[in-house]
């Protein structure tokens, strides 16, 4: 019950402040748009770097948006109420991660193939890009949530979060960008998508426990 | 018999988990460990750098291996021991566990940096470049980043107990992840280009080279242990500065 209630609450809160959904998406699109300007508009070059560029931009967008995962709850005191409540924090943490991904990660997934097209990624690879982002971005949110749970309430949160979390994002980046490159070159992709799915399942099952422990630590309990 | 051994082990385990006991006996331990560490390191390095035979292909440039390999393996070992200490800290809430993480992290980061720098210096004469995105180099770089993350987290949290527990959790998460990172980097390597360079020759190392290497590895491990113990003792003194037992122990 608490799971559904938390998801509903998060979605409702976000609907009241739509900028928080839109901003990470703008960020994602803008970062990707910087690359043709900075590197070269040549199609053959862009199509080679497109998987990496899209994945790095998605990773940064998730990182920046996940930073606010517990901020409002921390400031309003709702987080402390949750911590003193006689319930296990696992499900609320999972609900927060899922709701946050629905609000900030899913838009990135949907826009991904469009950006791929703009970077001259072969159209045959766009379905793989969509699937890879669909499997990879929730993993990014879940791992990011662990970092946020440890840095919630700290003044230097943002840059510290990046230092903690970016090295942990490496596997998703490697397999996510790799599978798109495979698809662009016409190689089989199922094996790598399966690895991405495995990372997703592992992080969704383990991360909420770590987030719960992290919240208890950073609240001083 | 077995249960007696087990009981002794658990007693030791809990005794060493208490700052007071740790402080007292680590001082005794260090009196033996320091000379041993210095003798082993000096023997290994002098033997390796001055007396071991030159490599038939790389000449004298290979001698940096006597610093590079011990530093790299000690950095790895340090990271794993941080993860173990983190798990102990989270499960048993031992005070010593988060003190140990704080003690290990800086020296581990330095060792990772030493491994990277000596690797770069070694790379220039053998590969013709200071840096390649080789799987081993890249995973060592990521290990340095993970160490720096733990240090940054400890520094960002003002309360030492809370900082220690946060670092415990991060170390445990990091150790789980470091395995995946290692494999993903290897896979990434094989995707982009086959390694045209072999980091270590295929032929087994002759004993005249292997023995100084093993001795300098032992030396660096012992040096690592000494540094960690000294840092842990300093941290105990800082945290327990108001305790009566510490004042008595220091007099």
Interface residues (C-beta under 8 A of the other chain):
Chain A: X146 X150 X151 X154 X156 X160 X163 X164 X166 X167 X168 X170 X171 X174 X175 X178 X181 X182 X199 X206 X210 X213 X214 X217 X218 X220
Chain B: X90 X142 X145 X146 X148 X149 X152 X153 X156 X157 X159 X162 X165 X166 X169 X170 X172 X173 X174 X176 X177 X180 X181 X183 X184 X185 X187 X188 X191
